[in-house]
Structure formats: C-alpha cells, structure tokens
C-alpha cells in the first residue's frame, strides 16, 4: 500500500490505517505500507540511483499488487505520488493496482481515472474495483473513530480486496510461468 499524500496535517495515514485494518482481517494478504512522506525520494530523477530509490524499488519489485491511497488535490493527485511512480518502470509491470481515493467534496474519481492511465502506460493492470471516499472528513463517528459505520464503504473495500487478490494471484502465476515482455 502506498500513501500518496505528503502534506503536513494530511489525512492519508488515517485512510491507510483503516484499509490496513481491513487487510489484516484476511489470511490471504500480507501488507507492506510505503509512506511517501518518509520514503526520502529525491524530487529529480538522477543517476546514479539514490539509496532510498533502490530500497523502494526492492519493495515494489517484491509486491504482487498495489493499493494507492491518495487524496484528490485540485482535481488531481499529489506531485509526490507522480514522482514515486516515475522513478520506476518494470517494478509495476504485470501487477494489479487499485486506488483508495478521498477528498473534501469529491470522491477522488478524477484521481482514479488519471492513475489508471498512468499505470496502464507502465504495463501495470489497473483493476475495475476501487474505493472512492467522498467527503472523507465528514465520516468520523461520534467516538472519533474513522470511518463511521457505512455498509456500502465496507462492501466496496471487501469486493476491491477480493478482486485485487484474484488479479494478484493470476498475474503472479503468469509472471512465474513466462517473463513479462516490456
């Protein structure tokens, strides 16, 4: 799981923690959370490849699937997320990607559409199911927990994880059988 926001006071870790809780309930998934706020990626693509980029590359290469947790800022996604995506190429290839998007007024659907295009260019497999969270800041329960009980949101996460797992299993088998042609 990649937390795409790096702003001070960001909401991304709250959303990511909720998604992680849902993942930990499943025996068929292992989670590695990458927080771009602490990843230490340089803003410019340089040679030789810096150590934080090599480390993140190893983690991405080891993954069978990706969940991108990202806000919608000004109709798009954070620059730090695009920077992280652009550092890599084959690490994304032939692996499924889904998006958990959130926004103040929007549900992040514009972000999801843009990321599908970008990941498609990198030979990743953007899956159909995503988790759009509209008005994220209004979803706190009276006890301060997030999100408040929402059967539709719970169902969306469950089905998304099911579909992501299916694709991850199928594509891992394919990658093991035949090298992916870039």
Secondary structure, 3 states (H helix, E strand, C coil): CEECCCCCCCCHHHHHHHHHHHHHCCCCCCCCCEECCCCCCCCCCCCCCCHHHHHHHHHHHHCCEEEEEEECECCECCHHHHHHHHCCCCCCCCCEEEEEEECCCCCCHHHHHHHHHHHHHCCCEECCCCEEECCHHHCECCCCCECCCCHHHHHHHHHHHHHHHHHHHHHHHHHHHCCCCC
